[in-house]
Amino acid sequence: MSMDKEIRNRIAKRAAQEIQNGMIVNLGIGIPSLVPNHLPEDVHVMFHAENGILGMGKSPEKGEEDPTLCNAGGFPVTITPGASYFDSAAAFGMIRSGYLDITILGGLEVSEKGDLANWIVPGKRVPGIGGAMELAKKAKKVIVIMNHCNKKGEPKILQSCTLPLTAKECVSMIITDMSVIEVTNHGLLLKEVMAPFTAEEVAQKTGAALNISENLIVVK
């Protein structure tokens, strides 16, 4: 496994630990789509997609893809027993009605107040904001998983987002290649550090004040 792939799967594996049996969960494109591959066999959840699926399973093996079955990002998926299909209006009705327990989204920037920017970099072509704004505001818990810094080595966790916002004050937890950070009413709380990084390194790479938990965990 390449280092980049290993890091992406490490982040997805940690995010999977936030999912409990019986939940309804929506996954964004990118790293979030890897989360189902890391769920324990005894944890049964219904994964939701905006294009009209409830009950997505793991990614199919190469050569086993169904060309008519994909997630909202257009990538092939499998389904689990009890899965159902519906139109996009019903899919968004589920989101807007607050039925989703967790959404796990990628991020470009997150502010110390939990503002999320994840849909556009000015000047780049994108198809649109999609369901991100509904997911960010209506899911009971919003988890953002991303690299701690951008390709230039600059922090993606900031005092204030510089990119256009997806939604304000919506993020509950941030999981990166370096850390697990909770967004609280008293600011950002560093709860876990991913080895070989240290709390000091995480603080240096974070563009906002960071409170360190008294029960800080170092994940090997």
N, C-alpha and C positions, 0 to 999 in steps of 0.2 A: 504494500500500500504506500503510495507517495505521501510525502510529508503534508502537503496541502489537503489531500483526501483524509489523512489520519486526523488532522486538526478539525476538519469539517465534521467528521463522524464523532469526535470527542465532544464537540459542542452539542451536536444533535443527541448524543447519548445522555448528556447531563439534562437537557431539556425534557427528554422522555421521562426522567425521574419525577417531574412535576405533574405527570398525568396519573390519575387514579381510576380505578375500575369503575365502569359505568358512565364515564364522561362523554360529552359530545365535544369534539375538538376540530378546529379548522387550522390548516397549515398553509403558510405562504410558500412561494416558490423559492428555490435555492436550498440553503442548508435545512430549512424546516421540513422539506420533503423527505429528508433522510430519517426523521424522527421515528416513523413506524417500524423501521428496521431494528430499533433498539428497545422496543417494548418487551417486557417479560411475557412469556407464554400465558401466564395466569392473569394478565391484565387485559380486559376486554373493553374496548372503547369503540365509539362510532365516529370515524373521521368524516368530516363534512367538506364539500367543495362547492364553490359558488356556481359552477356550471351545472349542478344538479345531481350530486351523489351524496348519499349518507351511508357510510359503511365501506370506505376505502381500506384496502389491505396494504401489504408490503409491495415494494416495487417488483415487477415481474422479472423473472430470469431472462437473460438475453435469448431471443428467439421465441419466447413465450408471450410476447406482447399481443394484446388485442387492439387492432387499429381503430376500433370504435369506442374504446374505453380509455379516457384520460382525465387528468385533474384540470384545475382551472388554468394552470400554466401550459397545458397542452402536452404534458409528459404522461407516458403510459402508466397505468396503475392496475391493481387487482381489486377484487371486492371480497368481502367477508360474508358468511351466512347471515341472512336477514337484511342485507343491503337493499336500498331502494333508489329509484331514479325519479326525478321531477324536473320541472322547468326552472329557469333561472329566477323567475319571480318568486316561486315558492322558496328557493334557496335563500334569497335575500330576505324574505319574510321571516325565516327562521333566525337569521342574524339580527334583524331589526327588532324582533320580539324578545331578544335576550335569552335565547335558548342555548347559546354556545357557552360551555363552561370555560374553555380556554381557547385563545388563538395564539399561535406561535408564528411570528412574522420576522422577516429580515429587516435590517435597518441601515440607513445611510448615516443618520445622526439621531441621538437621543439627548434631550436636555435634562438638567438636574431636577426639573419639575415633572419629568415624564412626558414631555412633548416628543412626538415622533415625526421624523422626516424620512420617508422611505420610498417615495414614488417617482421623483424626478430630479435629475441634475440639469440645471438650466443649460440649454444648448444641445442636449442629447435628445434623440427621438425616442419616445415611449408611446405605447398604445393608449395610455390614460391611467387614471388613479385606480380604476377597477373597484374591487370590493374593500380595499384597504381601509378607507375612511369609516365604513360601517363596522368592519371588524374591530378596528381600534377603539371605537366608542361604545360598542354594544356588547362585546364579549365580557364575561364576568371577570376574566383575568387575561391580561395582555402580556405575553413574554416576547421580548425581542432578542434574537440570537444573531450575532454578527462578529466580525473581527474587531478587536479593541481599537485598532488604528486603521486608517485608510492606506492606500498604496504608497502614499508619500510619507507614511509614518506619523501622520497627524492624528490627534485624538478624534474619535467619533462620538464620545460622550462629552458634552459641553455644557457651559452655563446656559447658553441659549443657542438654539439651532440656527444655522446660517442658510440652510436649504428650505424650500417651500414645505410647510407642514402638511402632514397627513391628518393629524388630530392633536389637540392639546391635552396635556395632563392625563394621558391614557395608559402609560406603560407601568406595569407593576414590578417587572423583573427584567434585568439585562444579563444575558449569558454570553460571554465572549471566550476567545482562546486564552485569555489571561485570568478571567474572574467570573464570579457570580455576584451581581449587585442588585440590591432591592431598592426600589424607589419608595421613600417614606415621606411623611408629612414634615420630617425634620431633615430632609435632604437624602443624599445617596449613601447607602450603607453597604460597605464591602463585607460580604458574608463568607465567600470562599475565594481562594487563590489557587490557580492551576499551576502545579509544579512544571518547570523549574522556576517560575516567576516568584517574586516576593511582593508583599504588600506595598513596599516602598516603590518598586518598579511599576506596579499597577497605578499608584497615586501619581507618579511622574507622567504616565501615559494617559491620564484622565484630565480633561480640560475643565473640570469642575471640582469643587470641594468634595472630599470623600471621607465619610466617617467609617472607622474600622470597628467591626463587631468585636465585643469582648470574647465571643466564642468563635473567633475566626478559624475556619477549617482550611487546611492545605490539602488539596486533592492531588494524589500521586499520579 
